[in-house]
Amino acid sequence: MAEEEKFDMLIPPGTPRTIIADVLKNFDVELVSRRERLYYANMEGDVRELLAFRGSRPVVEEVETYVFKKLEEYIGED
């Protein structure tokens, strides 16, 4: 049986641990580490270890919506 293709959603740096824990508890994703090259501010081309949620495309899309909704609530934006 062919393995289902997996997709990653990079977790924005500074995301509260409570949001990360909620996602892991409520969605079928795993927490992974990815090396990514950054291109902003004084980090032009620096490679950093970033966290990501990995899962099927539909689930990762749900996670993305959930995370950004929770981040907006956390910082108090409408």
N, C-alpha and C positions, 0 to 999 in steps of 0.2 A: 504494500500500500504506500503510495506517495505521501511524503510528509507535507503538511500544510505550510505554505509560505508564511514566514513571520515578518512583522514590521516593527520598527522601533519608533518610539516617541521620546525625544530628548526631554529630560526634566529641566525646566528653567532653573539655573543656579539661584539659590535662595528660597526655593520652594520649602515651606514648612514640613518637618518630618511627619506631622499629623496627617497632612494631605497625602503624602507618599504612603503612609501606613494604611489609610483608608482605601486607597486604590488597590493595594496589594490584598486587602481583606475582601473587597467587594467585586473585583474584576479578575478574569482569568488571564493575568499577565505575570511575567516574571521581571525582577529587577536585574538589570545588567549594566555593565560598565563599558563605555565606548571611548576610544581615543578620537578626538576631533580637533581639527585645526581651527583656531579662532581668528577672526578678521575684524576686530574692532578695537577702538581706543589704542592703548599702547601694547596690545597683545598681537600685533600683526603677524600672523603665521605661527604663533605659539601652539603647541599641541598640548591639550589638557584631557584628563580623564573626566568624563561626564557620565552621569547616571541616565538610564533610559528604561522605559517600560517596553517589554517585548511581548507581542501576541499576534493574534490574527488581525487582519485589517479592520473588520467591523468593530472588534473589541477595542483596538487602539484608537479608533476614531471616537468611540464613546468615552474612553479615558481622556482624550484630549479635551473634549467638551466639558467633562466633569472637572478636570484640573483647572482650566481657565475660569470656569464659574466660581470654583472655590477660591482661587487666587484673587478674583475681583471682590468677593465677599471679605476676604482677609485684609485687603488694603482699603476697603471701604468705598469702592467705586460702584456706580450703578450700571 
